[in-house]
Amino acid sequence: MYIPYYELAQSISKILPKAWQKKFVDYGYNLKIKQNLDFINKNIVNVKKRLSKKIKTQKLNVIFYVYDDTKWKCQSLYDLMDKSENFIPYIYVTKNAAPQNNCNYQTDDDLRKVYDFFAKKSMRVKYAYNIEKQKYIPFEKMNPKPDIIIYQHPWYVERTQGPVVCSKFALTYYVPYYISDTDEWFEYDLRFHKYIYKYFVPSDIVRKNYAKKMSNNGKNLVVSGHPQLDYFYLNKNNSASDTNNKVIIYAPHWTVCGDNIRYSTFDWSGREILEFAKSHREFNWVMKPHPLLYNFLYQSGYMSKNETDKYFDDWREIGQVFDSGDYMELFSNSSVMITDSGSFLIEYLLTRRPCIHLVSEKFIGNETAKQICAGYYNAHNKEEMYSLLNEVILANNDSKKSERDLIIQSMNLDNNYAAQNIVNEIINDL
């Protein structure tokens, strides 16, 4: 019998002395998590038995849970499964469950955009949200019903599409849409991370760092590499050649203000880089903003809506604003990246091109990020940024190229096929 421990604790706490309220609510919250974990663990046994039997005679239905095409990072995994004798992959497009006043909130048009992204690629894509009725479609009622679900997002997952409910009929896996450069708690110890059957991480360094801090000691962590980096593994012999027609990417993060972790350096770099780009139109400029930047700029009050629109329009006037999930070719054909977005640090490294990393004073990178940034040009303020813009872009001086090559070699980043590792792990589970 399901008991709403957390909700009960919240209600009862209101009549308790103030000093006891938080402890009592926390106690109810932990009871809820334990109850859900017990439910999941019981289900796993039966689901594995069923799938182990099914895979001998039929292909398993693999569902990729997606609500943002700009964060789609599992193309190599989908493609490999599509060729497999064991799996039939599908994209189930849904909305996240963020409220309307949240910068993550999605409209019906956002949903259609995501669907069209996959439909244009001739992939198996289905709506898991009924636009007409404005309702989520429980995965249990989808056709086909999932055998395996691969999540890329840990936030704002609607209950009937989440790992607790779906554990009744499917094995749940997690491949993050980003390659983390921090060891903060939200990377490994959300409820979502506890509930997921297996969580694929990019390296053993990450696994060890997460495991020692996780409440489950990292028992569901699996080292696989990351499918996003498979682009470079699969295109080793097709790397872009150097060109005098420079393509420069500016990729700003969304955390421009507030109490959240501050990757962003927008306060001292956002407008300045735009002005630098306006002064150097001989280059091909591409703004690759974090998907949340546009909404957050004005919803946070950092800019007005008109100021935000003008900022983006100015970039479109001198170059391109790139908001698609298919950006690895853009990276590969570029000359330089300027960014304060942490997840791009490892992705861009494999282009072997220079990167000007704009470093927030509140940013604390993990061990992997520190190794990678040793091969980048790191600016901690406006003066250092202008110096590097002149040196790396205008003077075309890439003095750290050989250092980056050694980092790639030492970390073995371009000799790993993450999609194959993930497929192997799933098959071994059965």
C-alpha positions in Angstrom: 0.0 0.0 0.0 1.3 3.4 -1.0 1.5 5.8 2.0 2.1 9.6 1.1 4.7 10.0 3.9 6.1 13.3 2.6 2.7 14.9 2.1 1.6 13.7 5.6 4.8 15.0 7.2 4.2 18.4 5.5 0.7 18.6 6.9 1.5 17.4 10.4 4.6 19.6 10.7 2.3 22.7 10.7 1.0 21.9 14.2 4.5 21.1 15.6 6.9 23.5 17.3 8.9 25.4 14.7 12.2 23.9 15.8 10.9 20.4 14.9 9.1 21.2 11.6 12.1 20.8 9.2 13.3 17.6 10.8 9.9 16.1 10.7 9.4 17.0 7.0 12.9 15.6 6.2 12.0 12.4 8.0 8.8 12.1 5.9 10.8 12.9 2.7 13.3 10.1 3.5 10.5 7.6 4.2 9.0 8.4 0.8 12.3 7.8 -0.9 12.8 4.5 0.9 9.3 3.4 0.0 9.8 4.2 -3.7 13.2 2.4 -3.7 11.7 -0.7 -2.2 9.0 -0.6 -4.9 11.5 -0.1 -7.7 13.8 -2.9 -6.5 10.9 -5.4 -6.3 9.9 -4.4 -9.8 13.4 -4.8 -11.3 13.5 -8.5 -10.6 10.3 -9.2 -12.5 11.1 -6.8 -15.4 14.5 -8.3 -16.0 13.0 -11.8 -16.0 10.4 -10.7 -18.6 12.9 -8.9 -20.8 15.5 -11.7 -20.6 12.8 -14.0 -22.0 11.5 -11.5 -24.6 14.9 -10.6 -26.1 15.4 -14.2 -27.1 12.6 -14.0 -29.7 11.7 -10.3 -30.1 13.3 -7.0 -30.2 13.0 -4.8 -27.1 11.3 -1.4 -27.4 13.8 1.3 -26.4 12.4 4.7 -25.6 14.4 7.9 -25.5 12.7 10.4 -23.2 13.1 13.8 -24.8 11.7 17.2 -24.2 14.4 19.5 -25.7 16.0 18.9 -29.1 18.9 21.3 -28.3 19.9 18.8 -25.6 19.7 15.7 -27.7 23.0 13.9 -27.2 22.3 10.3 -27.9 22.3 10.1 -31.7 25.1 7.6 -31.9 23.2 5.4 -29.4 19.9 5.6 -31.3 21.7 4.8 -34.6 23.5 1.8 -33.2 20.3 0.4 -31.6 18.5 1.0 -34.9 21.0 -1.4 -36.6 20.8 -3.9 -33.7 19.1 -7.3 -33.8 17.9 -6.8 -30.2 16.3 -3.3 -30.1 13.9 -1.0 -31.8 14.6 2.6 -30.7 11.9 5.3 -30.5 11.9 9.0 -29.5 9.0 9.9 -27.2 8.6 13.6 -27.2 6.9 15.2 -24.2 6.9 18.4 -22.2 8.8 18.9 -19.0 6.7 19.6 -15.9 8.1 23.1 -15.2 5.5 25.6 -14.0 4.6 28.6 -16.3 6.6 31.1 -14.3 9.8 29.0 -14.6 12.3 29.7 -17.4 12.2 26.0 -18.3 8.4 26.2 -19.1 7.5 24.8 -22.5 4.7 25.8 -24.8 2.9 23.7 -27.4 5.0 25.3 -30.1 8.1 24.2 -28.2 6.8 20.6 -28.2 6.1 20.7 -32.0 9.6 22.0 -32.6 11.1 19.1 -30.8 8.9 16.6 -32.7 9.8 18.2 -36.0 13.5 18.0 -35.3 13.3 14.2 -35.1 10.7 13.8 -37.8 12.9 15.6 -40.3 15.7 13.1 -39.5 13.3 10.3 -40.4 13.6 8.8 -36.9 10.8 6.9 -35.1 9.2 9.7 -33.1 5.9 9.9 -31.2 4.2 12.4 -29.0 3.9 11.5 -25.4 1.9 14.6 -24.6 -1.6 15.2 -25.9 -1.6 18.8 -27.1 -5.4 18.8 -27.8 -6.2 17.6 -24.3 -3.2 19.3 -22.6 -2.4 16.0 -20.9 0.7 13.8 -20.4 0.3 10.3 -21.9 1.5 7.8 -19.3 4.3 5.7 -20.8 2.4 2.6 -19.7 -0.3 3.5 -22.2 2.0 4.4 -25.1 2.2 2.2 -28.1 4.6 0.6 -28.1 4.9 0.2 -24.4 8.6 0.7 -23.3 10.8 -2.1 -22.3 13.8 0.2 -21.8 13.7 3.9 -21.1 16.7 6.1 -21.6 16.4 9.5 -19.9 18.6 12.5 -20.6 17.0 14.9 -18.2 16.8 14.6 -14.4 14.6 17.6 -13.9 10.9 18.3 -14.3 10.0 14.7 -15.2 6.3 14.1 -15.0 5.3 11.3 -12.6 3.7 8.8 -15.0 6.7 9.2 -17.3 9.3 9.0 -14.5 11.4 6.1 -13.2 9.3 5.2 -10.2 6.1 4.5 -12.1 7.9 3.2 -15.1 9.9 0.6 -13.1 6.7 -1.5 -13.1 7.3 -2.4 -16.8 10.7 -1.1 -18.0 14.4 -0.8 -17.0 15.4 2.8 -16.7 18.8 4.2 -17.7 20.2 7.7 -17.5 22.6 9.3 -20.0 22.9 13.0 -19.1 22.4 15.5 -21.8 25.7 17.2 -20.8 29.1 16.2 -19.7 29.5 17.6 -16.3 32.5 19.7 -15.2 31.5 19.9 -11.5 31.0 17.4 -8.7 28.1 19.3 -7.1 25.4 17.2 -5.3 22.8 17.8 -8.0 24.9 15.8 -10.5 24.5 12.6 -8.5 22.2 12.8 -5.5 18.8 13.9 -6.6 15.9 11.6 -6.1 16.0 10.9 -9.8 19.6 9.5 -9.5 18.5 7.2 -6.7 15.5 5.9 -8.6 17.2 5.2 -11.9 18.3 1.6 -12.6 21.7 2.6 -14.1 23.4 5.9 -14.6 26.1 6.1 -17.3 29.1 8.3 -16.5 31.9 9.4 -18.8 34.9 8.2 -16.9 36.2 6.3 -13.9 37.3 9.6 -12.3 33.7 10.8 -12.3 32.5 7.4 -11.1 34.8 7.5 -8.1 34.1 11.1 -7.2 30.3 10.6 -7.4 30.3 7.2 -5.6 32.0 8.4 -2.4 29.3 11.1 -2.0 26.2 9.3 -3.1 23.8 7.9 -0.5 23.8 4.5 -2.4 27.6 4.5 -2.7 27.3 4.7 -6.5 26.0 1.2 -6.9 24.1 2.2 -10.1 27.0 4.0 -11.8 28.5 2.6 -15.0 31.5 4.0 -16.9 30.7 4.2 -20.6 32.1 7.4 -22.0 29.5 9.8 -23.5 27.6 9.3 -26.8 28.1 13.0 -27.7 31.8 12.3 -28.1 31.1 9.4 -30.4 30.9 12.0 -33.2 34.7 12.3 -33.1 35.2 8.6 -32.8 33.0 7.9 -35.8 34.5 10.7 -37.9 38.2 10.3 -37.1 39.2 10.5 -40.7 36.9 13.3 -41.6 38.1 16.2 -39.4 37.7 19.6 -40.8 40.7 21.3 -42.4 42.1 24.6 -41.4 40.6 27.5 -43.3 41.2 31.3 -43.5 37.5 31.8 -43.4 37.2 31.8 -39.6 34.1 30.5 -37.8 34.0 31.8 -34.3 31.4 30.4 -31.8 30.2 32.4 -28.8 28.4 30.1 -26.4 27.1 31.9 -23.2 25.6 30.0 -20.3 22.3 31.0 -18.8 23.2 31.6 -15.1 23.5 35.4 -15.5 22.3 36.2 -12.0 20.7 34.7 -8.9 21.7 32.2 -6.2 22.3 29.2 -8.5 25.7 28.1 -9.5 27.2 30.9 -11.6 28.9 29.6 -14.8 27.9 32.8 -16.5 30.3 35.8 -17.0 27.7 37.7 -18.9 28.0 40.8 -16.6 31.5 41.5 -17.9 31.6 39.6 -21.2 28.1 39.4 -22.8 27.8 42.8 -24.4 31.6 43.2 -24.8 31.9 40.1 -27.1 28.9 41.3 -29.1 30.7 44.7 -29.7 34.0 42.9 -30.6 32.0 40.8 -33.1 30.5 43.9 -34.6 34.0 45.4 -35.0 35.3 42.2 -36.8 32.7 41.2 -39.3 35.4 39.7 -41.5 34.8 36.5 -39.4 31.8 34.3 -39.4 30.1 34.6 -36.0 27.8 32.1 -34.5 26.1 32.6 -31.2 25.3 29.2 -29.6 23.4 30.2 -26.4 22.4 27.8 -23.6 18.7 26.9 -24.4 17.6 28.7 -21.2 19.5 32.0 -21.7 16.8 33.8 -23.7 14.0 33.2 -21.2 16.2 33.7 -18.2 17.6 37.1 -19.3 14.2 38.8 -19.0 12.3 36.5 -16.6 15.0 37.0 -14.0 14.8 40.8 -14.5 18.4 41.0 -15.7 17.2 42.6 -18.9 13.8 43.7 -20.2 12.1 41.6 -22.9 12.9 44.4 -25.4 16.6 44.4 -24.4 16.8 40.6 -24.6 15.2 40.6 -28.1 17.6 43.3 -29.3 20.6 41.5 -28.0 19.7 38.3 -29.9 18.6 40.3 -33.0 22.0 42.1 -33.0 23.7 38.7 -33.1 21.4 37.6 -36.0 22.3 40.8 -37.8 26.1 40.1 -37.8 26.0 36.3 -37.9 23.8 33.4 -36.8 22.0 32.3 -33.6 22.3 28.5 -33.5 19.6 26.8 -31.5 19.6 23.2 -32.9 20.7 20.0 -31.1 22.9 19.1 -34.1 25.9 21.2 -33.3 28.8 18.8 -33.5 29.4 19.5 -37.2 29.3 23.2 -36.3 32.0 22.6 -33.6 34.1 20.5 -35.9 34.1 23.2 -38.7 34.7 26.1 -36.4 38.0 27.9 -35.7 37.6 29.1 -32.1 35.1 28.9 -29.3 34.5 31.5 -26.7 32.4 30.1 -23.8 31.6 30.1 -20.1 29.3 27.0 -20.5 30.9 24.1 -18.7 29.5 21.2 -20.6 31.1 22.4 -23.8 34.6 22.3 -22.4 35.1 18.5 -23.0 33.0 18.4 -26.2 35.0 21.2 -27.9 38.4 19.7 -26.8 38.1 16.9 -29.4 37.9 19.5 -32.2 41.5 20.2 -31.3 40.7 23.9 -31.8 41.5 26.7 -29.4 38.9 27.8 -26.8 38.8 31.0 -24.8 37.2 29.9 -21.5 35.5 32.8 -19.7 35.8 31.8 -16.0 33.3 32.8 -13.4 34.7 33.6 -10.0 32.1 31.2 -8.6 32.9 28.4 -10.9 34.6 25.3 -9.4 35.6 22.7 -11.9 36.1 19.0 -11.2 39.3 17.1 -11.9 38.4 16.5 -15.5 37.6 20.1 -16.2 40.8 21.3 -14.6 42.8 18.9 -16.9 41.0 20.2 -20.0 41.2 23.9 -19.1 45.0 23.5 -18.9 44.9 23.4 -22.7 42.5 26.3 -23.0 43.0 30.1 -22.8 41.3 31.1 -19.5 40.1 34.7 -19.0 39.0 35.7 -15.4 38.1 39.3 -16.2 37.4 41.7 -19.1 41.1 42.7 -19.4 42.3 39.1 -19.8 39.4 38.4 -22.2 40.4 41.3 -24.5 44.0 40.2 -24.4 43.1 36.6 -25.5 40.7 37.8 -28.2 43.5 39.7 -29.7 46.1 37.0 -29.3 44.1 33.9 -30.3 41.6 35.3 -32.8 43.3 38.4 -34.4 46.9 37.3 -34.1 46.0 33.6 -34.8 48.4 32.4 -32.1 47.4 29.0 -30.7 50.4 28.3 -28.4 48.6 25.5 -26.5 47.7 23.3 -29.4 50.3 20.6 -28.6 49.2 20.7 -25.0 45.6 19.9 -25.9 46.8 17.0 -28.1 48.6 15.6 -25.1 45.5 16.0 -22.9 43.3 14.2 -25.4 45.9 11.4 -25.6 46.3 11.0 -21.9 42.5 11.0 -21.2 41.9 8.6 -24.2 39.0 10.7 -25.2 39.0 10.0 -29.0 39.3 6.2 -28.8 36.1 5.3 -27.1 32.7 4.3 -28.6 30.2 5.1 -25.8 27.2 3.9 -27.6 28.6 0.4 -28.0 29.6 0.3 -24.3 26.0 1.3 -23.3 24.5 -1.4 -25.6 26.8 -4.0 -24.2 25.8 -3.1 -20.7 22.1 -3.3 -21.4 22.5 -6.7 -23.1 24.6 -8.0 -20.1 21.9 -6.8 -17.8 19.5 -9.3 -19.5 
